[in-house]
Amino acid sequence: MSVGPWTGSPIVLPANQPADRFYLGGARIAEFRGIEPSGDHVPEDWVASTTTVAGFDELGLTILQDGTSLRATIAENPLQWLGKAHVDRFGADPALLVKLLDAGERLPVHVHPDDTFARSHLGCRTGKTESWIVLSATPGAQVHLGFRENMDPAVLADWVGRQNRPALLSALHGIDVAAGDTIFVPAGLPHAIGAGIFLLELQQAADLSLLLEYDGFAVDGPREGHLGIGFDSALSCVRHQAVPPEMLTELCGGIDATRIFPPQADAFFRADRHIGPNPSTWEPGFAIVVVLGGSGRLTWAEDQSCELRRGMSVLLPWNAGPVRVDGPVELIRCRPPAL
């Protein structure tokens, strides 16, 4: 089991919580990880991250035991980490960001741009399509996703300018959620995660958020909420069309289903569930494993192995070869886009 300079083996990673985020949370991450809470504004754990928080050079990056960043380590050995097919398409970028997110309060209504907008307006390689796997939720917890009716862009701009929070929230579908539910969130759809929800998030490797709502949150919305291009320009990334019920049905699912996310998610990220006691054998490939419960063992290179237990995250390099999971353990294997 590698925990320092990379030796070609999987790496068991500690928590990586960027501090002082603008919304409350963090206690559920601490309980899940089996660590002491480090504050009440640490609601995100960026697992095996090569992505930085917007506006920062290093905040958000996973730092290995020897003090080097995971980003730099992968850049030194991209073929060994990611495999030739991935490197040919994405370079040394894993093209994946995985987070644990603990919503201690409802998050503001916000939107992420798609790839086309990010490239043409922001000079970024990708936008931010994401997905959520609900790990736990208080009774009555909801997420909010997509407009219930077609939205007039001028009306939306007025609501944002006046910070008409009740109108913004009520314009969205409210979706009751419980542990095991999944939501796929295409870029452009306005959304908000409700209080009391603890989830595992897979997303494109970018930190790009347009805040439609910011009043009452610990963030300077007029300065920081518009992707650096002003609200007049940024609001054009919003999908103003209504999301019909049949589309919501397609976007929402559960981890007990054959597929965790709908087929269109494969272009952005993939996720597989393993639940023991029957073993699983995985082909070589870069992956981020998050252990949800139980205990088991991960084996690679025939005789090398490490224990798996709830709250662990393990980074699998392509060079580790085929990997086997044994024991009564439940986990999610998070993978980059399909090639």
Buried (B, 14 or more C-beta within 10 A) or exposed (E): EBBEEBEBBBBBBBBBBBEEBBBBBBBBBBBBBEBEEEBEBBBBBBBBBBBBBBEEEEBBBBBBEEEBBBBEBBBEBBEBBBBEEBBEEBEBBBBBBBBBBBBBBBBBBBBBBBBEBBBEBBEBBBBBBBBBBBBBBEEEBBBBBBBBEEBEEEEBBEBBEEBBBEEBBEBBBEBEBBBBBBBBBBBBBBBBBBBBBBBBBBBBBBBBBBBBBBEEBEBEBEEBBBBBEEBEBBBBBBBBBBBEEEBBEBBBBEBEEEBBBBEEBBEBBBBBBBBBEEEBEBEBBBBBBBBBBBBBBBBBBEEBBBBBEBBBBBBBBBBBBEBBBBBEBBBBBBBBBEE
